[in-house]
Amino acid sequence: MSWPHKEDGTIDWDIVFNDPNIGLESLVARAHSPGALSQCAHVIVHSLFIRQEDAVYRQAFNHMIDELIQSGEKTQDVPRMHDLVLKLVHEIKANRIKHAQRYLEETSAKAAAAGADGEGVQSRRVEHDPTDALRILKS
């Protein structure tokens, strides 16, 4: 299955995260034990950070997930674990939307500049640090 796309060519992160049947948030909501929640969160990270250069981000997110689950297991507070994992998922979504918008702005600016001289547009996504979402959880 491929990611759903918007008309502008970017991934439709609202569907990816919020669709009641296939959305990542609904997967988290259906996890009813610490083990299931951990597996679900790890699958989400693995699905979103698949490139080889994403390994450092996968490691950071997976470490945070493990800490969240271990902390919740000590208190047996599964609802709190859900809340924290959902907060992480929301921050990842916000990060993805922000960078998709930045990508569109950059390609639009390059296309406008290239339009003046007729050259083709080659775009490159700006590298970003998806672990920015982790900073929100730590605060």
C-alpha positions in Angstrom: 0.0 0.0 0.0 1.3 3.4 -0.8 0.7 6.6 1.2 -2.3 8.7 0.2 -1.4 11.9 -1.6 -3.0 15.3 -2.0 -3.5 17.0 -5.3 -0.3 19.0 -4.8 1.7 15.7 -4.7 2.5 15.7 -0.9 1.4 12.9 1.4 -2.0 13.5 2.9 -0.8 13.3 6.6 -4.4 13.9 7.8 -5.5 10.6 6.3 -2.3 8.8 7.4 -2.8 9.8 11.0 -6.5 10.5 11.5 -8.5 8.1 9.2 -10.7 6.1 11.6 -10.1 2.8 9.8 -6.4 2.9 8.8 -5.0 6.0 10.6 -2.1 5.7 12.9 -4.0 7.2 15.8 -6.7 4.6 15.5 -4.0 1.9 15.7 -2.8 3.4 19.0 -6.4 3.6 20.3 -6.9 -0.1 19.6 -3.8 -1.2 21.6 -5.1 -2.3 25.0 -2.0 -3.5 26.8 1.5 -2.1 27.3 2.9 -4.8 25.0 0.4 -4.0 22.2 0.9 -0.3 22.6 4.7 -0.7 22.4 4.5 -2.8 19.3 2.1 -0.4 17.7 4.2 2.6 18.4 7.4 0.8 17.1 5.6 -0.2 13.9 4.5 3.5 13.4 8.1 4.7 13.8 9.4 2.0 11.5 6.7 2.8 8.9 7.5 6.6 8.9 11.2 6.5 9.1 12.2 3.9 6.5 15.2 5.5 4.8 18.7 4.3 5.8 19.6 7.9 6.9 16.5 7.8 9.2 18.2 5.2 11.4 19.2 7.8 14.0 15.6 9.0 14.2 14.2 5.5 14.5 16.6 4.8 17.3 15.7 8.0 19.2 11.9 7.5 18.8 12.1 3.8 19.7 14.1 4.7 22.8 11.5 7.3 23.8 8.7 4.7 23.3 10.5 2.2 25.4 10.9 4.7 28.2 7.3 5.7 28.0 6.1 2.1 28.2 8.5 1.1 31.0 7.4 4.1 33.0 3.8 3.3 32.5 4.3 -0.4 33.3 5.6 0.5 36.7 2.4 2.3 37.6 0.1 0.1 35.4 -1.3 3.4 34.0 -2.2 2.2 30.5 -4.4 5.3 29.8 -1.4 7.6 30.5 0.8 5.4 28.2 -1.9 5.9 25.5 -1.9 9.7 26.1 1.9 9.9 25.9 2.2 7.8 22.7 -0.6 9.8 21.1 1.2 13.0 22.0 4.3 11.6 20.3 2.2 10.6 17.2 0.6 14.1 17.1 4.0 15.8 17.3 5.4 13.6 14.5 2.3 14.5 12.4 2.8 18.2 13.0 6.4 17.8 12.0 5.5 16.0 8.8 2.9 18.6 7.8 5.3 21.5 8.5 8.0 19.9 6.3 5.6 19.1 3.5 4.5 22.7 3.5 8.1 23.9 3.5 8.8 21.5 0.6 5.9 23.0 -1.4 7.1 26.5 -0.8 10.7 25.7 -1.9 9.6 23.9 -5.0 7.2 26.7 -5.9 9.9 29.3 -5.4 12.3 27.2 -7.5 9.7 26.8 -10.2 9.1 30.5 -10.3 12.8 31.2 -10.6 13.3 28.6 -13.3 10.3 29.9 -15.2 12.2 33.1 -15.9 15.0 31.3 -17.8 13.1 28.2 -18.9 15.3 25.7 -17.1 13.9 22.6 -15.4 13.4 22.6 -11.7 15.3 20.1 -9.5 14.3 20.1 -5.9 15.8 18.7 -2.8 14.0 18.4 0.4 15.5 20.2 3.3 17.0 17.9 5.9 15.2 18.2 9.2 15.3 16.6 12.6 12.1 14.6 13.2 13.2 14.1 16.8 12.0 17.7 17.4 8.8 16.0 18.4 10.7 14.3 21.3 11.5 17.7 22.8 7.8 18.4 23.3 7.3 15.2 25.2 10.2 16.0 27.6 8.7 19.3 28.5 
